[in-house]
Amino acid sequence: MAHRANRQVILANRPAGIPRSEHFAIADSMIGDPEPGQVLVKNEYLSVDPAMRGWVSAESNYSSPVPVGSVMRGSAVGTVIESNKTRLQIGDQVVGRFGWQEYALVAETDHVLRVNTAFPASLALGVLGANGITAWLGLLDVARPLPGELVVVSTAAGAVGSVVGQLARLAGCRTIGITSSQRKVDICLDEYGFDSALNYRAPDFREELEEACGDGVDVYFDNTSGPISDSLMPHLAHGARVVVCGTAAIESWDPWPSGPRVHRHLLTKGASMHGFLLQDHAHEFEGVLERLAPLVRSGAIRYHEHVLDGLESAPGAVSLLYEGGNVGKTIIRL
């Protein structure tokens, strides 16, 4: 069996909160040839996602934690360079959970999907990947907004939030984006077409939010939890739907944080709150991508990519997201 050198990002020690560069290490290993039913993929782009904080945490989550000493879990786009009795051919561009490494040996059955080559390959990690699918299903299948309703999105300049806002606008809704800087406010207004955008770090944020919400919020797409969501809950309209997609504002769940109780708002306004996990909708992925692709091609949905270069940039990439240092989808180009 032939072997080739493979550099990998390893979880070196388990963080108590946000994973930072000191929690990772870059290690050299050797990788062999694919067994029957496997392919060898040379990664080209690695995904950086807020969910990675939960994946490396020892706290309760929807998936088992990445073991210390193991390759960091993550999606990637790459090219098949060897294939052993699979439907995939050498030269196919594919996307899957290949991990933060230069090469990956993966089974064809491990949700390895061909990339739509009509678009840049990196989009399969963002607007034409998990982020776009999350936005589509969380908004259109779970919240089901109606024309004229008011949709509020937190992390509105991010990879998911930006698509949610644009889909809501295309559905005939009014939109408010909540983000972390004046630069991102401008992007939400000028590029993503939000009707209004607010900087939650501004001293008058609560007053601006109250004024913007008017008669009430019909849909809140929540990517943060924490103080931003606490500020929004009093402004829910009757029959409002809250989609909980992320909890980025909570640095640690041990000890469990306390905060304002939302139950009275939900009760008195006949509102609902629904947790959204993308993995529960795997059977819908391909159909959603077929509907998203023409919107991206036509420019009806716009996107930003925040590109970091080289495997060496990976260890500090997750903390960058939580510091608000990125615009749009963050990827690592190998």
C-alpha positions in Angstrom: 0.0 0.0 0.0 1.3 3.4 -0.9 1.4 6.2 1.6 1.5 10.0 1.3 2.2 12.7 3.8 -0.9 14.4 5.3 -1.0 17.4 7.5 -3.9 17.6 10.0 -5.3 20.0 12.5 -5.7 18.1 15.8 -7.7 19.0 18.9 -4.8 19.3 21.4 -6.9 20.1 24.5 -10.5 20.7 25.3 -11.6 24.3 25.7 -14.0 25.4 28.4 -15.6 28.0 26.1 -14.7 29.3 22.7 -11.9 27.2 21.0 -8.9 29.3 20.3 -5.6 28.7 18.6 -3.9 27.2 21.7 -6.5 24.4 21.7 -5.3 23.0 18.4 -2.1 21.7 16.9 -0.9 20.9 13.4 0.4 17.4 13.1 2.0 15.3 10.3 0.7 11.8 9.5 0.7 9.3 6.7 -2.4 8.3 4.7 -2.8 5.2 2.6 -4.9 4.0 -0.3 -8.7 3.6 -0.3 -10.2 0.3 0.6 -13.1 -1.0 -1.5 -16.0 1.4 -1.2 -13.7 4.3 -0.3 -12.2 7.4 -2.0 -9.1 9.4 -1.3 -10.0 13.1 -1.4 -7.5 16.0 -1.7 -9.1 18.9 0.2 -9.1 22.3 -1.3 -11.4 24.3 1.0 -12.2 23.7 4.7 -15.3 25.1 6.4 -15.3 27.1 9.6 -18.6 27.1 11.4 -19.9 28.4 14.8 -21.2 24.9 15.6 -17.5 23.8 16.0 -17.5 25.3 19.4 -20.1 22.7 20.5 -18.4 19.9 18.7 -15.2 20.3 20.8 -17.0 21.0 24.1 -17.4 18.3 26.8 -20.9 19.8 27.5 -24.1 18.2 26.3 -24.6 18.6 22.6 -26.4 17.1 19.6 -23.3 15.1 18.6 -20.5 13.5 20.5 -17.4 15.7 21.2 -14.4 15.5 19.0 -11.9 13.3 20.9 -8.7 15.1 22.1 -5.9 14.1 19.8 -8.2 13.6 16.8 -8.6 15.5 13.6 -10.9 18.4 13.9 -14.3 17.6 12.6 -15.5 19.8 9.7 -16.8 19.9 6.2 -14.5 20.3 3.2 -14.6 20.5 -0.6 -12.0 18.5 -2.5 -11.1 16.4 -5.5 -11.2 12.6 -5.7 -7.7 11.5 -6.5 -8.2 7.7 -6.0 -11.4 5.7 -6.0 -11.8 2.0 -5.1 -15.1 0.4 -6.4 -17.3 3.5 -5.9 -19.6 5.5 -8.2 -17.2 8.4 -7.8 -14.5 9.0 -10.5 -11.0 10.4 -10.2 -11.3 14.2 -10.8 -14.8 14.5 -9.3 -15.2 17.5 -7.0 -17.0 16.4 -3.8 -18.1 17.8 -0.5 -18.5 16.0 2.8 -17.4 15.8 6.5 -13.7 15.3 5.5 -12.1 17.1 8.5 -9.5 19.7 8.8 -6.7 18.0 6.9 -5.0 18.0 3.5 -6.3 14.5 2.5 -9.2 12.4 3.6 -10.0 8.7 3.2 -13.8 8.4 3.3 -16.4 5.8 2.5 -18.7 6.7 -0.4 -21.7 6.0 2.0 -20.5 8.8 4.4 -22.7 11.4 2.7 -20.1 12.3 0.0 -21.8 14.5 -2.6 -20.7 15.7 -5.9 -20.3 19.5 -6.2 -22.2 21.5 -8.8 -19.3 22.5 -11.1 -21.3 25.4 -12.6 -20.3 27.4 -9.5 -17.1 27.9 -7.6 -16.4 24.8 -5.5 -16.2 26.8 -2.3 -19.9 27.7 -2.5 -20.6 24.1 -1.6 -19.5 25.0 2.0 -21.7 28.1 2.2 -24.6 29.5 0.2 -24.9 26.2 -1.8 -24.1 24.0 1.1 -25.1 23.6 4.7 -25.5 27.4 5.3 -27.9 27.9 2.4 -29.8 24.7 3.2 -30.2 25.8 6.9 -31.5 29.2 5.9 -34.0 27.7 3.4 -35.4 25.0 5.6 -35.3 26.9 8.9 -37.2 29.9 7.4 -39.4 28.5 4.7 -40.2 25.0 6.1 -40.2 25.8 9.8 -41.2 29.5 10.2 -43.3 29.6 7.0 -43.4 33.4 6.7 -46.3 35.1 4.8 -46.0 38.1 2.5 -46.0 41.3 4.5 -44.9 39.7 7.8 -41.9 41.1 9.7 -38.9 38.8 9.9 -36.0 39.6 12.2 -32.6 37.8 11.8 -29.7 37.8 14.2 -26.1 37.5 12.8 -27.7 39.0 9.7 -24.4 39.5 7.9 -23.3 35.9 8.5 -23.4 32.9 6.2 -26.8 31.7 7.4 -28.4 35.0 8.5 -27.6 36.8 5.2 -29.4 34.1 3.2 -32.4 34.0 5.6 -32.9 37.8 5.1 -32.7 37.5 1.3 -35.1 34.6 1.2 -37.5 36.5 3.5 -37.4 39.5 1.1 -38.0 37.2 -1.9 -41.0 35.8 0.0 -42.5 39.4 0.2 -41.6 39.9 3.9 -40.3 43.0 5.7 -36.9 42.3 7.2 -34.7 43.6 10.0 -31.1 42.4 10.4 -29.2 42.5 13.7 -25.4 42.5 13.4 -22.2 43.6 15.2 -20.8 46.6 13.4 -21.6 49.6 11.3 -19.8 48.0 8.4 -22.0 44.9 8.6 -25.1 47.1 9.0 -24.2 48.7 5.7 -23.7 45.3 4.0 -27.1 44.1 5.3 -28.7 47.2 3.8 -26.8 47.7 0.6 -26.0 44.2 -0.5 -28.5 41.8 1.2 -31.5 44.2 0.9 -32.7 44.2 4.5 -35.3 47.0 5.1 -33.5 47.9 8.3 -30.3 46.8 10.1 -29.2 47.4 13.6 -25.9 47.2 15.4 -26.5 45.4 18.7 -23.3 47.0 20.2 -24.7 50.5 19.7 -25.7 52.3 22.9 -29.2 52.9 21.7 -29.8 49.4 20.3 -32.8 48.6 22.4 -34.5 51.9 21.5 -33.8 51.4 17.8 -35.1 47.8 18.0 -38.3 48.9 19.6 -38.9 51.5 17.0 -38.0 49.1 14.1 -40.3 46.3 15.3 -43.4 48.5 15.1 -46.5 46.4 15.6 -44.5 43.2 16.4 -42.2 40.6 15.0 -43.8 37.7 13.2 -40.7 35.6 12.7 -37.5 35.7 14.6 -34.6 33.6 13.2 -32.4 33.3 16.2 -28.7 32.5 15.7 -27.4 33.9 19.0 -29.7 33.4 22.1 -28.4 35.6 24.9 -29.0 39.3 25.3 -29.9 40.0 21.7 -32.8 37.5 21.9 -33.8 38.8 25.4 -34.2 42.2 23.8 -36.3 40.8 21.0 -38.8 38.6 22.8 -41.0 41.5 24.2 -41.6 42.5 20.6 -43.1 39.3 19.4 -46.5 39.6 17.5 -49.4 37.4 18.2 -48.8 34.0 16.5 -45.0 34.7 16.1 -42.6 31.9 15.3 -39.1 31.8 16.8 -36.6 29.5 15.0 -33.6 28.7 17.3 -30.7 27.9 14.9 -27.8 28.9 17.1 -26.7 30.1 20.5 -23.5 31.9 19.6 -23.9 34.5 22.4 -23.6 32.0 25.2 -19.9 31.4 25.9 -20.4 28.4 28.2 -23.3 26.2 29.3 -21.5 25.1 32.5 -22.8 26.5 34.7 -26.1 26.8 32.9 -26.8 30.5 32.3 -29.9 32.2 33.6 -31.7 35.0 32.0 -35.2 36.5 31.3 -37.9 33.9 31.1 -39.6 33.8 27.7 -42.5 31.6 28.6 -44.9 34.5 29.3 -44.2 36.1 26.0 -44.9 32.8 24.2 -48.1 32.2 26.2 -49.7 35.6 26.0 -48.9 36.0 22.3 -49.7 32.5 21.2 -46.2 32.2 19.9 -44.1 29.2 19.2 -40.3 28.4 19.5 -38.8 25.6 17.4 -35.2 24.3 17.6 -33.7 23.6 14.2 -31.0 21.0 13.6 -29.9 20.5 10.0 -29.0 16.9 10.4 -32.7 16.1 10.9 -33.4 17.1 7.3 -30.7 15.2 5.4 -33.3 13.8 2.9 -34.2 17.3 1.8 -30.7 18.6 1.0 -30.6 17.9 -2.8 -34.0 19.3 -3.4 -33.2 22.5 -1.6 -29.9 22.9 -3.5 -31.8 22.6 -6.8 -34.0 25.5 -5.8 -31.2 27.6 -4.4 -28.9 27.3 -7.4 -30.9 29.4 -9.8 -31.3 32.2 -7.2 -27.6 32.3 -6.7 -26.9 32.2 -10.4 -29.2 35.1 -11.1 -27.9 37.2 -8.3 -31.2 37.2 -6.4 -29.2 35.8 -3.5 -25.8 37.4 -2.9 -23.0 36.1 -0.7 -19.7 37.0 0.9 -16.8 34.7 1.5 -14.1 35.4 4.2 -11.1 33.5 2.9 -8.2 32.4 5.2 -5.1 30.9 3.5 -3.3 27.8 4.6 -3.8 25.1 7.2 -1.9 27.3 9.6 -4.8 29.7 9.7 -7.2 27.0 11.0 -6.5 27.0 14.7 -7.6 30.6 15.2 -10.5 30.5 12.8 -13.4 29.5 15.1 -12.6 32.3 17.6 -12.6 34.8 14.7 -16.3 34.0 14.2 -17.2 34.7 17.8 -15.2 38.0 17.8 -17.2 39.2 14.7 -14.0 39.4 12.6 -15.5 37.8 9.5 -18.0 38.9 6.9 -20.1 36.1 5.4 -18.9 32.5 5.1 -15.5 31.8 6.5 -13.4 29.2 4.7 -9.8 28.1 4.7 -8.2 27.8 1.3 -5.5 25.1 1.1 
